[in-house]
Each structure stands twice: as C-alpha cells, then as structure tokens.
Amino acid sequence: MRNTRPRRQQILQLLIEQGSVQVSDLVEQFGVSAVTIRTDLGQIESQGLATRTHGGATLVRVPPMEQDIHEKDVLNLSLKESIGARAAQLVQPGDNIIIDSGSTTMTLARHLHDQRDVTVMTNGLNIAWELANAPNINVLLTGGVLRKQSLSLQGSQAESSLTTYSFDTLFLGVDGLDLQFGLTTHDEGEARLNHRMVERARRIVVLTDASKFGRVSLHRIVRLDQVHAIITDPGIDDATRDGLLQQGIEVIIAEPSS
C-alpha cells in the first residue's frame, strides 16, 4: 500500500506522455499483479482522467500541474482577496471553524483579525502564522507531517486530531471542481485529510476562483452533494453556475473591490 501513490502518479504520467497504457506492460514495469494494475487504472478512471479499454486504458483529460504555494499566492490575487473577504462575512462571534490550507483560504485568514471569540483549526502553517497575532482568535493546528510544497500538515496524526471536534463551518480550498467528479486535489494525503474535515463540519463552504471550474486533479475529496456553498468570482460560467444551483448548492459571487 505504501507504493500505491507514486505508482499511480507514474502510470498517469505514462498516460499523459503516451496517450494509452497496457496492463501487461505496467505489470512488467512495476513488478505487481495485473489485479493491482487494474485497480490503479480504475482509480484513475474514477477521477475522469482515463477510460478503461480491453487490456489497458486511454487518456481522457490531462490533470493540471501542481504549483508551489508561493506561485499560487500571486495568481488571481485580487479575485482571491475578494473571495476571502466575502467568506469572512459568514463567520460569526463564537464560531468554531476549520480553514483548509491553500492560497485562497489564506486570504480568508487575513480578513479575520477583527473577529471576536472565534476558534480556528487549520492544517496550513501560513494560515496559523497569519492568525498568531489576532487577539480574539484561538488557533489550533492539526499537527502531522509537513508537506513543504503547500505548507500544509497531513498524515495520520493530522487526521486523528480532528476526531474529537465538531465545527460549525469548513472553509475548503480545492485544485479542481467538476460538476460530475466533484472536488479534487493533487495530493492523496491532502485529499484524505480534507475528507476527514468534511466529516467534522456541519457546513461545507468551498473557496475557489473560477479558473478551477472544470478541472479534475488526481485525488477526489468529496462529491458535490456534500457541499453547501461555493464562494467564487464573477468569472464563473453560466453552465457551471446553473449546474451547481441544480444540485442545491448556494453560489456566492464575491465582487472585486474597485
């Protein structure tokens, strides 16, 4: 099980490079059984990235490449700031919330400094640091293993730290949002932790700029039927907005400040 993630990432890379793969070739390359390879291909297919064929699989769509957190911080910054400011308006005194790691959720933290009697749990080191000097906010860190590319904590310790808590709202960042495949992210460990966060919160609010719509990354977090609201920018297309509304999800448009 320990080698599952890197093997699947390598299989996906082969799909991207070659357009298709064969089970027999993968069995020889990775030294595992055909059943294991078919399971790997099934998982990749479940994310909408490939289609199973007789004896293999073909690429359907290319997942976006992951960017370093410092690169993400400067992308669509004004849009993210407006999303963070709008999200902060949903936080009330006395709330207990989770803020997921990420560049868009980071902007929410910047707009919480004047809140009173709010408890924030986060797996983002940058988010915890941002709130460290907020006088009326109690900050909890999940603990766990540091993923340096995203400045996020993950792993079994992070997941188990959530089990004794109940939160009012989870503010969740994503790498992809697709109407059919739901919310996705690049990293398996982050997806697993995000899924645990969803289980511990009564309301799930996704923060994302419109560039993430229609994207599917390798690891699914949850399907859209578990989401209550999405805060995004005016760039959302009509088809995506209508699709979200039809699923009973509130769509909140954060207008950039002039």
Buried (B, 14 or more C-beta within 10 A) or exposed (E): EEEBBEBBBBBBEBBEEEEBBBBEBBBEBBEBEEEBBBBBBEBBBEBBBBBBEEEBBBBBBEBBEBBEBEEBBEEBBEBBBBBBBBBBEBBEEEBBBBBBBBBBBBBBBBBBBEBEEBBBBBBBBBBBEBBEEBEEBEBBBBBBEEBEBBBBBBBEEBBEBBEEBEBBBBBBBBBBBBBEBBBBBBBBBBBBBBBBBBEBBEBBBBBBBBBBBBBBBBBBBBEBEBBBBBBBBEEBEEEBBEBBEEEEBEBBBBEEEE
